């Protein structure tokens, strides 16, 4: 039996207005399997490869890795979600699958729009200056030339690459890995994203840059986006994410409030 509310208009107006939660990423029993080449062997010649194609057999030096095993969760607009786990637990693999860079072997992943993956290995052109990379990166994200011109000084200042000289005018190949990673984050964070996936990009730079980055992640979340953050620095997860997902050996171990999940993970890591 379903009861209907039949009170007065005043009572109806007193009821709180519930804001619907809008899903942005749905991961449904996702399994991700990738293949690792162990190295060249005598069976890697073109003739041997053709023979395997004809016989439909696998190469002897290829090993399958079941990196993500039946993971299920839903992310909603306005959330900042941390991803934690031991090395090799499947965190980066899951992000790449959400971004559409890896296929799902079984199950499914549904996303709103095109998620943007930001990692320490994101491509920048080494022969071009940092400033030119900012221009190209912003244009690639769909900004207008006027927006690029307006935002470029802010992006360079945010990255901090000019703190010890005019590095913005120098080729990227002259940058340290930390400077390049800071510039990648600064470019990606200049735009509002439906879903932004950040893989260890906040682990570089000094304390000041990390604080600026964490503040920017919160701003992106509050502007109706969804942010996923992979980091081994649990302090960054605590300061940035209200929800955390813990993966271990490719399986989802826990999904809930950040403080509770991190406490359980630390107990696990300490062997309790």
N, C-alpha and C positions, 0 to 999 in steps of 0.2 A: 504494500500500500504506500502511495506517495502522498505526503502531506503538502498542501499548497499554502503559501503565506497569504492571508487575507486581511491583514491589519490596515490601519489608517494610512493616509498619505504621509503624515508626520512620522509614523514608525518606519515606513518604507524609506523615507529620506534619511532616517537615522542609520540605516544599514550601511556598513562600510563598502566602498567600491573596490572590487577585487580586480587588480591589474593582471590580465592573462600573461602567463609565461610563454614566450615564443621560442620554440626550439631552433637552434642554429646548426647543431651537429648531432646526428643520431648514429651511434655505433651499435650494430645489431649482430651479436654473436660472430664478431669478426675474427677470422683466422688469416694470418699473413705468413706465407712461406716464401723464402727466397733461396736462391741457389748460390753457393760459394764455390768458386774455382780454386782448387788447391794448388794449382801451378801447372806449368807445362810438363807433359809426359810424352812418351813415345806414341801414345794414342791420340795426340792432338794434331796430327797432320791433316791436310785437306782430304786425302784419300780416306783416312779413318773417319773423319767427320761425315763424309758422304756415305760411307758404309753404315754409320749409325742412323743417318736419316732414312736410308732405304729399309733398314731392319727395325727402325723405330726403337732404338735402345738409347740409354743415357750414356753420357761421357763418363769414363771411369774416374775422372778427377773432379767431378762435380758432386758437392754434398748439399743436401737440402737442410735448411734451418727453419724450424717452426718457431718464428720469433714472437708472434702474438697468437694466443690460444683462447678463442671464444669470448672475447671482451665485449661487454655490453654496457652502454651508458648513454645519457642524453645531456647535452649542454644547452644552456638557454642564453638568450640575449641579455647582456648586462653582467655576465659572470666572468670572473677571472679564476681559472682553474689551474692548479699546480699539478705537475706530473712528476712523481718521485719513484725511486726504486734503485736497486743495485745496478752496477754496470752490466750491460747486456740484458736488462730486464724487458726491453722492447719499447722504451719510451720514444726514442727518436724514430724508430720504425713506424710506430703508430702515428706520429705526427706526419711523417711523409705519406702515409696512406690517406690520412684525412685531407692532405693537400692535393691528393690525386697523383702523386709521383710513384706510388707503389700499388699494384693491384691487390685486391682482396681475394684470397684463395677460396674461402667459404664465408657465408654471411654477407653483410652489406654495410656500407657507410654512406649516409646521406648528409649533404651539407647545403646550407643556404648560400647561394652565390659561389664565388671562387675564393676559398681560403688562401691566405698569404703566408708562406713559410719563411721565417727569418732564422737563419742559422749562422754559425761562425764561418761556414764554408760557402755562404751565398756568393754568387758570382759578381765580381766587379772587374773592370778592365784595367789590368796592371799598367798598360802603356799610357793611359789617360790620367789626367790630374784628378785629385779628389773632387775639386769643384765641378769638373766635367762629368764625373761619375754621378754626382748629385743631380745634375741636370738630366742625364739620361735615365737615371733611376726614377726620378719624379715623373718624367714624361711617360715612361713605361707603365707607371701606376695610373695613368689617365689624367694627370694634371695638365692644365693649360699652360702655355708659355708664360703668361702673366703671373700665374700662381707660382711657377718655378722660380721666376725672377724675384718674387716677393719672399719666398720661403728659403731660398738658398743660404742667405746670411744666417738665418736662424738655425738651419740644420747644421751648418759648419760650427757655429758657436756652441750648439748643444753637444756636438761630438767631442769638442775639446781638442781637435787635432792641431789647432793653431796656437796652443798654449806655449809651445817651445819653438816658435818660428812659423813662417808662412807655408805650412805643409799643404794647404789646400791647393796651391798652385803647382805642387810637385807631383810627379807620376806616382801612382799607387804602389809601384814596386819598391819605392823608397820607404814605405810605411812599415811599422812593426805590425805583428799579427793583432795586437791589442788595438792599435789605432784603426786598422781596417775593420775590425769587428764593431768598434764604436761607431764608425761612419755608416756601416750597414744598418745598424739599429736606428740611427738617427734618420736615415733616409726612409726606412719603412715606417717609422713611428710618426712621420710628418703627415701621413694620410690616415683618415678614418677607415677602418676595415670592418666588414661584417664578422670575419673570423681571422684573428691574427695568431699565428703559431710561432712561438719563440723558443728556439733550442739553444740553451746555454749562452745566448748572446749577452746576458747581463753579468756573466762571470768575469768579464774583462773590464779593465779600467780601474780608476781609483774609487774611493768611497763616495766622492762627490758625484761622479758619473753614475754610479749605481743608484744613488738616491734620486737623481734626476730621471733615470730610466724607470725606476719603480713608480715614481709620481706620474710619469707619462703613461705607463700601463694602466694605472687607475683611471686616468682621464679617458683613455680609449674605451675602457669598460663602461664608464659612466655615460659615454656618448652613444650607448646602445649597441656597442660591439661585444664580441666574445673573445677573450684572450686565453690561450693555453701557454703555460710557461714550464719548460723543462729546465731544471737547475739542480746541481748537487749542493748549492748553497741554500740550506734550509731557511736561513734568515731571509733570503729574498722571497721565498715562497710564503713565509709567514707574513711579511710586510705587504705583499702584493695580492695574495689569493685568499678568498674566504672559503673556497672549496678545493680539496686536493684528492687526486686519484693516485693510488699506490699500485704499481705493477711490479710483479716479481716473477722471474722466469717465464715471462710472457702472459701471465695470468693476472687478473684483477684481484688484488688481495683486499682492498678497502677503498671506499668512496664516501666522503663525508666532510664535515667541518675540518678546516686545515689543522687546527691545534690537536684535535683527536687523532687524525690520521698520522701526523708527524710524530706524536707521542708513541703510537703503536709501532711505527717504522723504526724509531730510535731504540725502542725496547728490542725489536727484532735484530737490529744491527749490533746491539750490545750483547746479544746472545741470552737474553732473559727468557 
